[in-house]
Amino acid sequence: MSDKKILQFAPFESFVSPTFWHKLAELKLDYDRLSDTARSIFGHYTNRKASGCLLEVDYSAYNSEAQPPKFSHAAVGHIYNKNTIEEFKTLDKTALLADEGRQLLADMSSGRALNDASLLTRFFVLSFADLKCHSYYYWFAFPCPLTPILQLLNDPIKLKALPNCDACVDAIRTLPAEAQNFFVLYADEGANVCEARSLSAALSQFDEQQAEHYYYCFADPSEYENPAWLMRNYVALLLQQCPTLVGKPLKFLGLRYDQQLQLDNSLIWHVSQAEACNYAQLQFVGWEANRNGKMGPRMANMRDSMDPAKLAENSINLNLKLMKWRLVPDLNLNILAETKCLLFGAGTLGCAVARNLLSWGFKHITLLDSGKVGYSNPVRQSLYTHADAVAGNRMKASTAAAHLLEINPSAVTKGYVLEIPMPGHTIGEALRAQTTQHLQLIEQQLQAHDVIFLLTDSRESRWLPTLLGAAHEKIVINAALGFDSYLVMRHGGTREPVGDSPKDIAGLKCIAGQQLGCYFCNDVTAPGNSLKDRTLDQQCTVTRPGVSNIAASYAVELLVALLQHPQRELAPAYYANSRAGQHLETPQLPEGLLGILPHSIRGMLCNYENILPATQKFAQCIACSQRVLAAYRSEGHEFLFKTFETAKYLEDLTGISEFKRLNSEIIEFDDDQFDMSENED
Ligand SMILES: [Zn+2]
């Protein structure tokens, strides 16, 4: 007894590709969320030029079918990814291992493992993903029944030492590579027979007479003198299927390919298990030791291995994706990431809107502005710094686009320096060619985007984008500021409506999305040159600083809510019927994914109040009425130049000349104007 050695096995070492963690993070954020049920995964190991005794996992682990790389074999596993580090720590490891072990035994006794031998190479991962820090705590286990010891009957011999080695190799090579993980080689030297048989063929009709000629073959990922860990389960399967083999000498052939795909280094172990196994009371082993050789989990930090831009993108998405875990599971973040936004104006409002768009995961942002960054800008216009002003020649549009990239490198930003032509702002012959160029650029950009934001500093500069937005069926979001008031609105859609008309709700009025007015619909005055005859405080937007941030935030939130609505800009606007409201309780406004969808938000800082008026399209609107759109469509730039010449042209065209001029309560100016005049000097 004492001269007999005990066969020991080379334990598996887990080898985790960073892509395994990246994929786990993605699945956790997008699919599993709060669920921590086990996921089926696959690993793989190779017996070609093996180093160590590795079991590898990468992103393909989560595929629905095992797809091991070439010269590799599949291992079957689970990942138990816990929601908190506490659950990860306190989980009963013994029970989990025993549970996995019993599943392994069940696969053996049911015969499943005979048909799919990869079930013998079983593993699982207990993990906790700290997605915020990109840290992954994990512990691999390779469950194995604690069966009686195997005696090594003599030193392992190399395959090439067998006299019938060539015949054996030829027989092995008749099997396709994927079937070489576990099989039986029947090699009767005397009868000169050598053939490879599948496990199910050899073991389900086990012939004891032939057993002495059997080599139990397996793809051996071990580079050591000891066979890989997976042979343990192989022995257990064999003795469970064929109990008469207990106490008999058995030959195991660990196949090891070299670089040239030769099998010369393959080893044969002659072993015997003296005692039968009590399957009812089996214990299991298999937790992997950590890098210090102790029983304990490991930690992988992916932060350093990630491209900073990718890291930022993942982290930005993290905060958004967490919304979907509990708060808004149906939130469609892809729509936001794909929607292209064009901002008219890169001043206080433009900067704030752009930053809010980034916060929501919008990636495509283009800014149009003619101004330079001036000294008065940085404190209010959040995308500029003092250094931009000192440089003296930094244009807002391009500077803002560049700074947006510094905030989120994966954004797609662009800035164009151009003047927005305005009604009543006569264009001299000298500037006509340049204006035409700018018009073409504006039209081209408008067509290339899905949403336009009107964030300029004057009423008249909103006219052209309002008209173009309507003509090109874009979503238009408008924000305008007063001293302590603001207006944020969505323009009515011009797209052909599809589907049912909005449902009636008792006590509420409703305007269909395509019937909603634009910024100019409430106004019977064509925009003229409002910069004339104004003192400095009238030319610059003198506003309480918070007003622009509030308005910009509302503008972006309104857009996000609109994009989540199935009808988008054609979503109807409901509002309380005030007469009914005097006597009855006002019914609840219908809510979309993110709440109600008003037409406009008018707010005041003096009493911290918002009202949500909805207004109809005005048939004689100077910006969105059919007559104006038709004139633009038929005459194009010719028509536009006529309006630039004199705003009266629009009043005559739409027939509002006879309407009395009304004063707008809202002041239109942004503090941009100050710098424009300063810089133009
Ligand atoms: Zn209108």
Boltz pocket constraint, residues with backbone or C-beta under 6 A from the ligand:
constraints:
  - pocket:
      binder: B
      contacts: [[A, 517], [A, 518], [A, 519], [A, 520], [A, 521], [A, 617], [A, 618], [A, 621], [A, 622], [A, 623], [A, 624], [A, 625]]
      max_distance: 6.0
